[in-house]
Amino acid sequence: MNIVALDIGEKRVGIAKASGKIAIPLATVSPDDLLATLEEAAPDLIVVGLPRNSSGEETKQTATVRAVASGLPYEVVFQDESLTSVLARENLDTTGRPYDKMDIDKEAARIILQDWLERNHHA
């Protein structure tokens, strides 16, 4: 099964894909380029990171993510994305290499997908 994850933001979308039992960062694209990138990846399933506030409640960004996901012509499941950007920065800091916001977005997508794989016994 070809599984892809998305970390959807207003300006960028981080994308990761499953390679066997491991999630790997794939790309960061503009929302305008998302469908073309997904077409190329040909996923069977898309795992979309669902943002919530610190109390676990949905936010304006949650509604935006749900709207984008509902417009995708693929099977979509949601995965909590709490603190994925923080974890992504921490992971990238450990490499000792410089990184930018695009790297954070695709690393956050990787974390979302790895969490989903582990919770759904695919890893």
All heavy atoms as an XYZ file, in Angstrom:
934
protein
N       0.836     -1.183      0.000
C       0.000      0.000      0.000
C       0.879      1.244      0.000
O       1.801      1.353      0.789
C      -0.917     -0.026      1.231
C      -1.797      1.184      1.328
S      -2.913      1.121      2.746
C      -4.448      0.932      1.895
N       0.601      2.171     -0.875
C       1.359      3.412     -0.996
C       0.707      4.462     -0.097
O      -0.384      4.943     -0.383
C       1.367      3.857     -2.453
C       2.266      5.045     -2.694
O       3.049      5.436     -1.831
N       2.157      5.628     -3.866
N       1.382      4.828      0.998
C       0.839      5.757      1.982
C       1.678      7.030      2.017
O       2.900      6.972      2.083
C       0.804      5.116      3.387
C       0.033      3.797      3.346
C       0.179      6.073      4.396
C       0.129      2.994      4.624
N       0.980      8.162      1.975
C       1.611      9.473      2.000
C       0.997     10.258      3.151
O      -0.180     10.088      3.470
C       1.370     10.205      0.656
C       1.781     11.656      0.726
C       2.107      9.501     -0.470
N       1.794     11.119      3.788
C       1.287     11.981      4.857
C       1.473     13.437      4.477
O       2.417     13.786      3.763
C       2.004     11.699      6.176
N       0.559     14.269      4.993
C       0.604     15.700      4.731
C       0.581     16.486      6.035
O      -0.208     16.188      6.933
C      -0.608     16.133      3.900
C      -0.839     15.438      2.567
C      -2.112     15.975      1.916
C       0.354     15.599      1.643
N       1.433     17.500      6.098
C       1.379     18.505      7.151
C       0.953     19.783      6.441
O       1.770     20.454      5.805
C       2.743     18.659      7.821
C       2.733     19.714      8.906
O       1.706     19.840      9.605
O       3.747     20.427      9.055
N      -0.341     20.093      6.503
C      -0.918     21.182      5.720
C      -0.833     22.499      6.481
O      -1.346     22.618      7.595
C      -2.390     20.880      5.372
C      -2.473     19.596      4.531
C      -3.031     22.057      4.639
C      -3.880     19.093      4.303
N      -0.187     23.461      5.847
C      -0.117     24.816      6.392
C      -0.692     25.789      5.385
O      -1.063     25.400      4.275
N      -0.758     27.047      5.769
C      -1.312     28.059      4.869
C      -0.409     28.319      3.670
O      -0.886     28.520      2.562
C      -1.544     29.356      5.620
C      -2.665     29.264      6.628
C      -2.876     30.573      7.375
O      -2.493     31.636      6.840
O      -3.416     30.514      8.489
N       0.907     28.312      3.895
C       1.859     28.646      2.831
C       2.550     27.433      2.227
O       3.021     27.482      1.094
C       2.925     29.603      3.358
C       2.363     30.927      3.804
C       3.458     31.813      4.343
C       2.869     33.128      4.846
N       3.892     33.988      5.430
N       2.655     26.353      3.014
C       3.395     25.171      2.564
C       2.702     23.906      3.039
O       1.997     23.910      4.048
C       4.819     25.185      3.127
C       5.684     26.308      2.650
C       7.028     26.348      3.380
N       6.879     26.406      4.824
C       6.669     27.519      5.513
N       6.580     28.670      4.895
N       6.549     27.492      6.829
N       2.983     22.813      2.306
C       2.492     21.494      2.703
C       3.698     20.553      2.742
O       4.360     20.340      1.725
C       1.436     20.942      1.715
C       0.965     19.570      2.152
C       0.264     21.906      1.580
N       3.980     20.029      3.920
C       5.042     19.039      4.060
C       4.488     17.679      3.667
O       3.336     17.346      3.982
N       5.299     16.908      2.969
C       4.862     15.598      2.469
C       5.901     14.553      2.861
O       7.101     14.767      2.748
C       4.706     15.609      0.934
C       3.732     16.720      0.519
C       4.227     14.246      0.428
C       3.650     16.924     -0.980
N       5.399     13.410      3.323
C       6.260     12.258      3.620
C       5.613     11.035      3.009
O       4.421     11.034      2.699
C       6.408     12.087      5.132
N       6.412      9.984      2.842
C       5.856      8.733      2.314
C       6.386      7.563      3.117
O       7.450      7.647      3.743
C       6.193      8.565      0.839
C       7.666      8.342      0.556
C       7.901      8.094     -0.913
C       9.373      7.810     -1.169
N       9.611      7.390     -2.539
N       5.624      6.501      3.084
C       6.045      5.291      3.772
C       6.933      4.487      2.834
O       6.629      4.309      1.662
C       4.832      4.459      4.181
N       8.043      4.035      3.382
C       8.928      3.127      2.658
C       9.007      1.881      3.525
O       9.796      1.820      4.476
C      10.305      3.767      2.469
O      11.185      2.865      1.830
N       8.140      0.939      3.225
C       8.023     -0.218      4.100
C       7.451      0.215      5.428
O       6.383      0.813      5.487
N       8.186     -0.028      6.491
C       7.725      0.296      7.843
C       8.204      1.659      8.330
O       7.946      2.037      9.457
C       8.229     -0.770      8.813
C       7.748     -2.156      8.501
C       8.377     -3.151      9.435
C       7.937     -4.554      9.084
N       8.537     -5.535      9.976
N       8.917      2.370      7.479
C       9.539      3.630      7.877
C       8.964      4.794      7.072
O       8.803      4.699      5.855
C      11.068      3.575      7.641
C      11.692      2.394      8.374
C      11.731      4.885      8.010
C      11.618      2.470      9.877
N       8.690      5.898      7.765
C       8.259      7.124      7.092
C       9.494      7.948      6.751
O      10.396      8.086      7.571
C       7.334      7.915      8.004
N       9.515      8.472      5.532
C      10.639      9.313      5.110
C      10.106     10.639      4.559
O       9.066     10.671      3.905
C      11.536      8.619      4.073
C      10.745      8.226      2.840
C      12.224      7.413      4.656
C      11.596      7.725      1.690
N      10.807     11.747      4.855
C      10.376     13.034      4.306
C      10.520     13.021      2.788
O      11.478     12.466      2.257
C      11.327     14.041      4.943
C      12.342     13.275      5.702
C      11.995     11.837      5.661
N       9.540     13.600      2.112
C       9.558     13.581      0.652
C       9.774     14.968      0.058
O      10.701     15.180     -0.714
C       8.246     12.975      0.133
C       8.091     12.834     -1.365
C       9.138     11.884     -1.928
C       6.694     12.327     -1.699
N       8.915     15.918      0.414
C       8.985     17.244     -0.203
C       8.172     18.238      0.601
O       7.382     17.858      1.460
C       8.444     17.181     -1.630
N       8.373     19.492      0.282
C       7.505     20.560      0.759
C       7.088     21.343     -0.472
O       7.933     21.718     -1.286
C       8.232     21.480      1.757
O       8.659     20.697      2.881
C       7.318     22.593      2.247
N       5.783     21.534     -0.624
C       5.256     22.201     -1.814
C       4.277     23.298     -1.399
O       3.798     23.335     -0.270
C       4.542     21.205     -2.761
C       5.507     20.124     -3.245
C       3.320     20.578     -2.086
N       3.972     24.159     -2.346
C       2.936     25.163     -2.101
C       1.579     24.455     -2.202
O       1.459     23.428     -2.885
C       3.030     26.290     -3.126
O       2.535     25.844     -4.370
N       0.555     24.993     -1.550
C      -0.769     24.378     -1.676
C      -1.228     24.257     -3.140
O      -1.920     23.313     -3.495
C      -1.679     25.324     -0.881
C      -0.769     25.907      0.153
C       0.555     26.076     -0.564
N      -0.794     25.195     -3.990
C      -1.167     25.152     -5.406
C      -0.556     23.956     -6.130
O      -1.106     23.492     -7.140
C      -0.742     26.434     -6.117
C      -1.521     27.646     -5.654
O      -2.630     27.478     -5.105
O      -1.018     28.776     -5.837
N       0.579     23.465     -5.643
C       1.265     22.342     -6.289
C       0.927     20.994     -5.659
O       1.433     19.962     -6.092
C       2.779     22.551     -6.227
C       3.226     23.758     -7.034
O       2.547     24.103     -8.026
O       4.246     24.375     -6.669
N       0.077     20.998     -4.642
C      -0.200     19.765     -3.908
C      -0.801     18.671     -4.773
O      -0.322     17.530     -4.765
C      -1.115     20.051     -2.709
C      -1.500     18.835     -1.860
C      -0.263     18.139     -1.305
C      -2.449     19.267     -0.750
N      -1.846     18.973     -5.525
C      -2.501     17.921     -6.314
C      -1.562     17.297     -7.340
O      -1.561     16.076     -7.518
C      -3.762     18.461     -6.994
C      -4.966     18.601     -6.087
C      -6.143     19.208     -6.849
C      -5.355     17.274     -5.479
N      -0.748     18.120     -7.993
C       0.200     17.588     -8.979
C       1.214     16.671     -8.316
O       1.561     15.609     -8.846
C       0.906     18.727     -9.709
N       1.673     17.056     -7.131
C       2.641     16.229     -6.403
C       2.002     14.920     -5.963
O       2.623     13.856     -6.066
C       3.192     17.004     -5.186
O       3.761     18.230     -5.650
C       4.246     16.197     -4.451
N       0.765     14.986     -5.492
C       0.072     13.757     -5.080
C      -0.196     12.849     -6.271
O      -0.095     11.631     -6.158
C      -1.235     14.089     -4.358
C      -1.081     14.709     -2.980
C      -2.441     15.095     -2.428
C      -0.356     13.757     -2.033
N      -0.538     13.437     -7.404
C      -0.763     12.650     -8.609
C       0.485     11.843     -8.952
O       0.414     10.662     -9.288
C      -1.118     13.591     -9.764
C      -2.150     13.055    -10.711
C      -2.570     14.128    -11.694
O      -1.888     14.253    -12.740
O      -3.566     14.821    -11.416
N       1.625     12.485     -8.832
C       2.907     11.833     -9.111
C       3.194     10.725     -8.096
O       3.684      9.657     -8.442
C       4.024     12.876     -9.074
C       5.340     12.393     -9.609
C       6.345     13.533     -9.652
O       6.050     14.575    -10.268
O       7.430     13.360     -9.063
N       2.860     10.959     -6.833
C       3.107      9.974     -5.774
C       2.116      8.814     -5.827
O       2.404      7.732     -5.338
C       3.042     10.653     -4.404
N       0.940      9.034     -6.411
C      -0.103      8.014     -6.572
C      -0.402      7.248     -5.277
O      -0.305      6.022     -5.235
C       0.271      7.057     -7.699
N      -0.792      7.953     -4.220
C      -1.045      7.259     -2.950
C      -2.342      6.455     -2.955
O      -3.306      6.816     -3.635
C      -1.146      8.415     -1.950
C      -1.652      9.563     -2.757
C      -1.031      9.392     -4.115
N      -2.336      5.374     -2.183
C      -3.562      4.620     -1.929
C      -4.287      5.220     -0.726
O      -5.492      5.072     -0.579
C      -3.234      3.150     -1.619
C      -2.562      2.474     -2.796
O      -3.115      2.544     -3.912
O      -1.481      1.889     -2.599
N      -3.521      5.875      0.141
C      -4.052      6.455      1.364
C      -3.227      7.679      1.724
O      -1.998      7.667      1.584
C      -3.967      5.433      2.510
C      -4.427      5.897      3.884
C      -5.936      6.136      3.898
C      -4.047      4.874      4.944
N      -3.919      8.731      2.214
C      -3.234      9.925      2.680
C      -3.554     10.117      4.158
O      -4.720     10.126      4.558
C      -3.656     11.176      1.885
C      -3.281     11.006      0.413
C      -2.997     12.423      2.466
C      -3.704     12.161     -0.463
N      -2.507     10.255      4.951
C      -2.636     10.538      6.375
C      -2.409     12.040      6.535
O      -1.338     12.548      6.207
C      -1.604      9.748      7.208
C      -1.733     10.095      8.684
C      -1.755      8.247      6.969
N      -3.419     12.737      7.024
C      -3.353     14.185      7.157
C      -3.227     14.554      8.626
O      -4.023     14.111      9.458
C      -4.606     14.852      6.548
C      -4.597     16.358      6.788
C      -4.700     14.556      5.055
N      -2.226     15.360      8.940
C      -2.044     15.841     10.306
C      -3.160     16.804     10.672
O      -3.448     17.736      9.925
N      -3.813     16.544     11.803
C      -4.935     17.367     12.240
C      -4.509     18.230     13.428
O      -4.255     17.718     14.520
C      -6.116     16.477     12.626
C      -7.456     17.180     12.799
C      -7.918     17.793     11.473
C      -8.499     16.198     13.294
N      -4.433     19.554     13.206
C      -4.010     20.441     14.293
C      -5.138     20.680     15.300
O      -6.309     20.710     14.939
C      -3.658     21.741     13.562
C      -4.494     21.729     12.329
C      -4.666     20.285     11.962
N      -4.741     20.833     16.545
C      -5.664     21.193     17.628
C      -4.910     22.090     18.590
O      -3.687     22.101     18.602
C      -6.140     19.941     18.355
C      -6.946     19.044     17.446
C      -7.330     17.774     18.125
N      -7.934     16.909     17.127
C      -9.046     16.242     17.322
N      -9.653     16.292     18.454
N      -9.529     15.485     16.369
N      -5.644     22.794     19.429
C      -4.971     23.646     20.407
C      -4.484     22.804     21.585
O      -4.691     21.590     21.621
C      -5.863     24.818     20.851
C      -7.075     24.383     21.642
O      -7.136     23.291     22.201
N      -8.070     25.250     21.699
N      -3.847     23.441     22.553
C      -3.255     22.704     23.674
C      -4.293     22.001     24.543
O      -3.960     21.076     25.281
C      -2.400     23.636     24.539
O      -3.194     24.697     25.024
N      -5.566     22.406     24.428
C      -6.646     21.738     25.164
C      -7.270     20.606     24.364
O      -8.216     19.972     24.817
C      -7.739     22.749     25.520
O      -7.218     23.794     26.289
N      -6.766     20.393     23.145
C      -7.287     19.327     22.303
C      -8.491     19.734     21.469
O      -9.089     18.900     20.786
N      -8.841     21.016     21.505
C      -9.992     21.500     20.747
C      -9.579     21.887     19.331
O      -8.439     22.263     19.075
C     -10.592     22.719     21.454
C     -11.089     22.418     22.850
C     -11.351     23.677     23.658
O     -10.767     24.736     23.354
O     -12.142     23.584     24.601
N     -10.551     21.807     18.416
C     -10.290     22.192     17.038
C     -10.175     23.709     16.932
O     -10.747     24.444     17.728
C     -11.378     21.633     16.129
C     -11.356     20.110     16.131
C     -12.027     19.476     14.947
O     -12.566     20.191     14.075
O     -11.988     18.242     14.869
N      -9.409     24.152     15.942
C      -9.132     25.571     15.745
C      -9.519     25.986     14.327
O      -9.982     25.159     13.533
C      -7.632     25.850     15.934
O      -6.914     25.166     14.884
C      -7.122     25.373     17.286
N      -9.283     27.244     14.017
C      -9.523     27.724     12.648
C      -8.657     26.932     11.656
O      -9.112     26.565     10.572
C      -9.210     29.216     12.572
C      -9.482     29.832     11.231
C      -9.162     31.311     11.226
C      -9.348     31.881      9.831
N      -8.945     33.275      9.734
N      -7.417     26.649     12.033
C      -6.530     25.876     11.155
C      -7.047     24.447     10.967
O      -6.901     23.873      9.893
C      -5.100     25.866     11.697
C      -4.094     25.159     10.806
C      -3.954     25.771      9.414
O      -4.264     26.935      9.180
N      -3.491     24.980      8.465
N      -7.685     23.879     12.002
C      -8.266     22.542     11.873
C      -9.312     22.550     10.765
O      -9.351     21.634      9.936
C      -8.920     22.092     13.202
O      -7.998     22.255     14.261
C      -9.350     20.641     13.126
N     -10.157     23.576     10.742
C     -11.198     23.687      9.716
C     -10.575     23.811      8.329
O     -11.057     23.191      7.364
C     -12.102     24.872     10.011
N      -9.501     24.583      8.233
C      -8.806     24.737      6.952
C      -8.245     23.398      6.477
O      -8.394     23.020      5.313
C      -7.670     25.773      7.075
O      -8.231     27.025      7.459
C      -6.894     25.918      5.782
N      -7.612     22.666      7.377
C      -7.034     21.359      7.035
C      -8.135     20.393      6.595
O      -7.998     19.684      5.602
C      -6.216     20.792      8.218
C      -5.869     19.328      8.010
C      -4.957     21.621      8.423
N      -9.235     20.371      7.331
C     -10.355     19.491      6.956
C     -10.894     19.854      5.567
O     -11.227     18.972      4.778
C     -11.467     19.567      7.993
C     -11.151     18.837      9.279
C     -12.395     18.788     10.176
N     -12.127     18.204     11.464
C     -12.059     16.903     11.716
N     -12.223     16.036     10.743
N     -11.821     16.460     12.944
N     -10.977     21.150      5.270
C     -11.476     21.589      3.963
C     -10.546     21.144      2.837
O     -10.997     20.635      1.807
C     -11.649     23.105      3.947
N      -9.243     21.315      3.038
C      -8.274     20.884      2.024
C      -8.365     19.368      1.839
O      -8.430     18.862      0.714
C      -6.833     21.302      2.398
C      -5.810     20.651      1.480
C      -6.695     22.815      2.370
N      -8.397     18.636      2.940
C      -8.446     17.168      2.878
C      -9.705     16.677      2.191
O      -9.665     15.703      1.419
C      -8.342     16.586      4.288
N     -10.829     17.349      2.429
C     -12.084     16.899      1.817
C     -12.081     17.095      0.304
O     -12.828     16.444     -0.407
C     -13.280     17.611      2.442
O     -13.301     18.977      2.060
N     -11.220     17.984     -0.186
C     -11.127     18.213     -1.622
C     -10.141     17.304     -2.335
O      -9.990     17.388     -3.558
N      -9.476     16.436     -1.594
C      -8.499     15.534     -2.220
C      -9.207     14.301     -2.786
O     -10.046     13.712     -2.113
C      -7.447     15.097     -1.197
C      -6.591     16.207     -0.598
C      -5.684     15.644      0.497
C      -5.769     16.894     -1.680
N      -8.845     13.889     -3.989
C      -9.494     12.726     -4.606
C      -8.858     11.394     -4.187
O      -8.614     10.516     -5.017
C      -9.299     12.989     -6.100
C      -8.002     13.732     -6.171
C      -7.953     14.578     -4.926
N      -8.578     11.264     -2.898
C      -7.935     10.066     -2.353
C      -8.599      9.726     -1.031
O      -9.241     10.568     -0.412
C      -6.434     10.313     -2.099
C      -5.656     10.709     -3.325
C      -5.417     12.044     -3.614
C      -5.173      9.743     -4.201
C      -4.711     12.422     -4.752
C      -4.466     10.106     -5.339
C      -4.242     11.442     -5.612
O      -3.542     11.796     -6.733
N      -8.376      8.499     -0.579
C      -8.836      8.131      0.746
C      -7.960      8.867      1.757
O      -6.738      8.850      1.668
C      -8.724      6.624      0.964
C      -9.225      6.193      2.320
C      -9.102      4.699      2.572
O      -8.747      3.941      1.659
O      -9.365      4.313      3.726
N      -8.599      9.517      2.728
C      -7.896     10.334      3.717
C      -8.255      9.867      5.120
O      -9.420      9.586      5.404
C      -8.273     11.821      3.562
C      -7.703     12.654      4.698
C      -7.807     12.369      2.223
N      -7.245      9.778      5.977
C      -7.451      9.565      7.411
C      -6.704     10.683      8.139
O      -5.744     11.239      7.609
C      -6.963      8.178      7.898
C      -7.764      7.060      7.245
C      -5.487      7.986      7.647
N      -7.164     10.993      9.336
C      -6.532     12.051     10.111
C      -5.707     11.468     11.242
O      -6.038     10.430     11.806
C      -7.595     13.004     10.679
C      -8.288     13.800      9.615
C      -9.542     13.432      9.160
C      -7.683     14.919      9.059
C     -10.184     14.149      8.176
C      -8.320     15.650      8.063
C      -9.570     15.268      7.617
N      -4.632     12.171     11.557
C      -3.731     11.786     12.639
C      -3.408     13.046     13.426
O      -3.097     14.085     12.848
C      -2.441     11.176     12.062
C      -1.321     10.949     13.036
C      -1.606      9.840     14.026
O      -2.308      8.901     13.710
N      -1.086      9.962     15.229
N      -3.493     12.962     14.736
C      -3.155     14.100     15.586
C      -1.736     14.566     15.268
O      -0.824     13.758     15.145
C      -3.263     13.682     17.051
C      -2.892     14.802     18.001
O      -3.232     15.971     17.725
O      -2.247     14.504     19.027
N      -1.572     15.874     15.133
C      -0.240     16.410     14.828
C       0.313     17.258     15.963
O       1.231     18.052     15.759
C      -0.258     17.191     13.523
C      -1.005     18.511     13.571
C      -0.676     19.419     12.397
O      -0.483     18.926     11.282
O      -0.597     20.634     12.623
N      -0.187     17.056     17.158
C       0.280     17.843     18.302
C       1.791     17.787     18.441
O       2.387     16.712     18.450
C      -0.351     17.330     19.597
O      -1.744     17.459     19.536
N       2.383     18.946     18.522
C       3.820     19.133     18.760
C       4.735     18.587     17.661
O       5.944     18.505     17.866
C       4.226     18.535     20.114
C       3.484     19.095     21.325
C       3.886     18.333     22.582
C       3.748     20.585     21.488
N       4.192     18.242     16.499
C       5.069     17.695     15.458
C       6.088     18.708     14.959
O       7.224     18.336     14.663
C       4.272     17.117     14.267
O       3.404     18.129     13.747
C       3.488     15.896     14.679
N       5.710     19.977     14.891
C       6.683     20.981     14.437
C       7.800     21.155     15.453
O       8.962     21.328     15.086
C       5.996     22.324     14.167
O       5.151     22.209     13.043
N       7.461     21.093     16.731
C       8.479     21.176     17.776
C       9.425     19.978     17.681
O      10.653     20.129     17.708
C       7.818     21.234     19.176
C       8.861     21.136     20.275
C       6.998     22.502     19.322
N       8.855     18.786     17.547
C       9.677     17.575     17.407
C      10.519     17.622     16.140
O      11.676     17.188     16.145
C       8.799     16.324     17.404
C       8.108     15.983     18.715
C       7.098     14.859     18.508
C       9.132     15.587     19.759
N       9.949     18.146     15.063
C      10.691     18.250     13.805
C      11.923     19.137     13.984
O      13.018     18.776     13.547
C       9.785     18.795     12.707
N      11.744     20.281     14.645
C      12.886     21.170     14.895
C      13.941     20.465     15.749
O      15.140     20.568     15.472
C      12.428     22.454     15.591
C      11.778     23.436     14.678
C      11.460     24.749     15.405
N      10.594     25.566     14.604
C       9.265     25.590     14.696
N       8.640     24.837     15.570
N       8.562     26.365     13.921
N      13.496     19.778     16.789
C      14.438     19.056     17.649
C      15.214     18.010     16.853
O      16.427     17.881     16.997
C      13.702     18.406     18.816
C      13.200     19.392     19.844
C      12.358     18.752     20.938
O      12.145     17.517     20.913
O      11.900     19.498     21.822
N      14.502     17.255     16.014
C      15.170     16.239     15.189
C      16.194     16.875     14.260
O      17.313     16.370     14.111
C      14.154     15.455     14.358
C      13.292     14.530     15.169
O      13.525     14.305     16.351
N      12.265     13.983     14.541
N      15.811     17.973     13.626
C      16.718     18.641     12.692
C      17.902     19.277     13.416
O      19.013     19.305     12.885
C      15.956     19.672     11.858
C      14.947     19.060     10.874
C      14.010     20.129     10.334
C      15.660     18.331      9.746
N      17.677     19.781     14.626
C      18.782     20.340     15.418
C      19.858     19.294     15.684
O      21.049     19.620     15.717
C      18.272     20.884     16.763
C      17.565     22.225     16.633
O      17.734     22.910     15.604
O      16.826     22.580     17.586
N      19.456     18.038     15.886
C      20.428     16.993     16.205
C      21.349     16.667     15.032
O      22.411     16.098     15.246
C      19.738     15.689     16.668
O      18.983     15.144     15.593
C      18.860     15.919     17.882
N      20.959     17.051     13.819
C      21.812     16.760     12.666
C      23.014     17.693     12.596
O      24.007     17.367     11.948
C      21.033     16.874     11.337
O      20.693     18.248     11.104
C      19.795     16.001     11.333
N      22.898     18.873     13.232
C      23.990     19.840     13.181
C      24.087     20.575     11.858
O      25.004     21.363     11.646
N      23.149     20.311     10.958
C      23.158     20.986      9.655
C      22.124     22.105      9.655
O      21.122     22.028     10.366
C      22.813     19.996      8.539
C      23.855     18.901      8.364
C      23.451     17.978      7.245
N      22.129     17.409      7.539
C      21.798     16.143      7.376
N      22.650     15.294      6.891
N      20.586     15.722      7.679
N      22.335     23.123      8.825
C      21.330     24.175      8.728
C      20.051     23.625      8.076
O      20.111     22.698      7.259
C      21.975     25.243      7.841
C      23.143     24.596      7.200
C      23.495     23.372      7.989
N      18.918     24.199      8.445
C      17.651     23.791      7.852
C      16.734     25.000      7.776
O      16.994     26.035      8.377
C      17.004     22.658      8.651
C      16.729     22.984     10.098
C      15.537     23.603     10.479
C      17.650     22.677     11.095
C      15.285     23.904     11.807
C      17.392     22.971     12.426
C      16.203     23.582     12.774
O      15.953     23.876     14.080
N      15.659     24.859      7.001
C      14.711     25.963      6.847
C      13.290     25.476      7.125
O      13.086     24.319      7.504
C      14.834     26.605      5.461
C      14.585     25.629      4.322
O      13.935     24.585      4.530
O      15.042     25.908      3.200
N      12.325     26.356      6.939
C      10.930     26.025      7.227
C      10.432     24.862      6.372
O       9.607     24.067      6.817
C      10.045     27.252      7.026
C      10.276     28.318      8.062
C       9.397     29.528      7.812
C       9.664     30.588      8.867
N       8.851     31.777      8.673
N      10.915     24.768      5.151
C      10.501     23.662      4.275
C      10.965     22.323      4.843
O      10.243     21.328      4.779
C      11.012     23.894      2.850
C      10.347     25.102      2.208
S      10.990     25.488      0.568
C      10.419     24.087     -0.363
N      12.163     22.297      5.411
C      12.667     21.072      6.037
C      11.816     20.699      7.254
O      11.525     19.527      7.481
C      14.125     21.248      6.470
C      15.071     21.433      5.298
O      14.904     20.736      4.283
O      15.967     22.289      5.400
N      11.421     21.713      8.028
C      10.584     21.461      9.205
C       9.243     20.867      8.780
O       8.762     19.902      9.386
C      10.375     22.761     10.013
C      11.703     23.228     10.604
C       9.324     22.556     11.114
C      11.664     24.641     11.168
N       8.663     21.400      7.721
C       7.352     20.915      7.257
C       7.392     19.459      6.808
O       6.526     18.659      7.170
C       6.829     21.790      6.120
C       6.496     23.198      6.574
O       6.196     23.390      7.766
O       6.533     24.113      5.730
N       8.404     19.087      6.040
C       8.445     17.695      5.586
C       8.855     16.744      6.703
O       8.420     15.599      6.736
C       9.290     17.519      4.318
C      10.753     17.813      4.447
C      11.430     17.718      3.078
C      12.864     18.153      3.152
N      13.494     18.165      1.828
N       9.642     17.224      7.662
C       9.978     16.395      8.824
C       8.742     16.224      9.710
O       8.506     15.139     10.247
C      11.134     17.011      9.616
C      11.483     16.271     10.898
C      11.994     14.849     10.728
O      12.303     14.412      9.605
O      12.080     14.140     11.756
N       7.927     17.265      9.842
C       6.679     17.139     10.600
C       5.756     16.116      9.925
O       5.130     15.294     10.599
C       5.991     18.496     10.719
N       5.689     16.134      8.607
C       4.886     15.141      7.877
C       5.425     13.733      8.133
O       4.653     12.778      8.298
C       4.878     15.452      6.383
N       6.745     13.594      8.196
C       7.348     12.286      8.474
C       6.933     11.798      9.856
O       6.585     10.633     10.044
C       8.875     12.361      8.379
C       9.539     10.984      8.515
C      10.991     11.087      8.934
N      11.170     11.604     10.273
C      10.970     10.894     11.400
N      10.565      9.640     11.367
N      11.154     11.445     12.585
N       6.953     12.687     10.839
C       6.574     12.320     12.200
C       5.097     11.905     12.250
O       4.743     10.905     12.884
C       6.864     13.488     13.170
C       8.375     13.706     13.282
C       6.248     13.217     14.541
C       8.764     15.016     13.937
N       4.244     12.667     11.574
C       2.817     12.336     11.512
C       2.634     10.934     10.943
O       1.890     10.114     11.493
C       2.057     13.376     10.653
C       2.017     14.723     11.373
C       0.657     12.887     10.305
C       1.641     15.894     10.474
N       3.327     10.645      9.854
C       3.178      9.339      9.214
C       3.755      8.219     10.073
O       3.135      7.158     10.216
C       3.835      9.344      7.830
C       3.722      8.051      7.034
C       2.272      7.584      6.908
C       4.347      8.232      5.651
N       4.912      8.445     10.667
C       5.509      7.403     11.508
C       4.595      7.091     12.687
O       4.390      5.918     13.027
C       6.898      7.820     12.000
C       7.676      6.666     12.627
C       8.005      5.576     11.619
O       8.565      5.843     10.557
N       7.666      4.342     11.931
N       4.016      8.127     13.295
C       3.061      7.905     14.389
C       1.877      7.072     13.906
O       1.446      6.134     14.575
C       2.546      9.236     14.947
C       3.564      9.959     15.807
O       4.606      9.356     16.152
O       3.311     11.139     16.134
N       1.350      7.411     12.743
C       0.200      6.683     12.208
C       0.570      5.229     11.923
O      -0.193      4.313     12.261
C      -0.341      7.359     10.946
C      -1.601      6.727     10.472
C      -2.873      7.045     10.852
C      -1.721      5.641      9.539
N      -3.768      6.219     10.233
C      -3.092      5.353      9.419
C      -0.814      4.897      8.817
C      -3.565      4.348      8.588
C      -1.280      3.886      7.998
C      -2.654      3.627      7.885
N       1.721      5.018     11.309
C       2.155      3.651     11.005
C       2.267      2.821     12.292
O       1.817      1.678     12.337
C       3.509      3.665     10.269
C       3.498      4.182      8.835
C       4.928      4.406      8.355
C       2.765      3.232      7.923
N       2.861      3.397     13.316
C       3.046      2.676     14.571
C       1.707      2.411     15.258
O       1.495      1.322     15.794
C       3.984      3.448     15.486
C       5.412      3.432     14.959
C       6.363      4.352     15.705
O       5.966      4.936     16.741
O       7.503      4.481     15.240
N       0.798      3.361     15.230
C      -0.506      3.180     15.881
C      -1.400      2.212     15.121
O      -2.332      1.650     15.700
C      -1.223      4.523     16.004
C      -0.570      5.428     17.014
C      -1.233      6.809     16.985
N      -0.406      7.756     17.698
C      -0.708      8.229     18.874
N      -1.808      7.865     19.491
N       0.098      9.097     19.450
N      -1.138      2.025     13.856
C      -1.967      1.148     13.049
C      -1.253     -0.145     12.672
O      -1.625     -0.796     11.709
C      -2.454      1.905     11.812
C      -3.452      2.961     12.188
O      -4.625      2.666     12.365
N      -2.998      4.191     12.375
N      -0.209     -0.459     13.422
C       0.509     -1.737     13.300
C       1.098     -1.961     11.909
O       1.240     -3.086     11.476
C      -0.393     -2.902     13.683
C      -1.050     -2.709     15.002
N      -0.348     -2.719     16.188
C      -2.342     -2.466     15.338
C      -1.186     -2.502     17.192
N      -2.406     -2.342     16.706
N       1.433     -0.869     11.230
C       2.093     -1.012      9.946
C       3.606     -0.937     10.101
O       4.333     -1.081      9.149
C       1.616      0.076      8.983
C       0.209     -0.107      8.545
N      -0.147     -0.963      7.549
C      -0.952      0.423      9.019
C      -1.464     -0.939      7.399
N      -1.962     -0.105      8.295
N       4.048     -0.637     11.302
C       5.499     -0.533     11.533
C       5.940     -1.579     12.509
O       5.171     -2.158     13.229
C       5.831      0.861     12.056
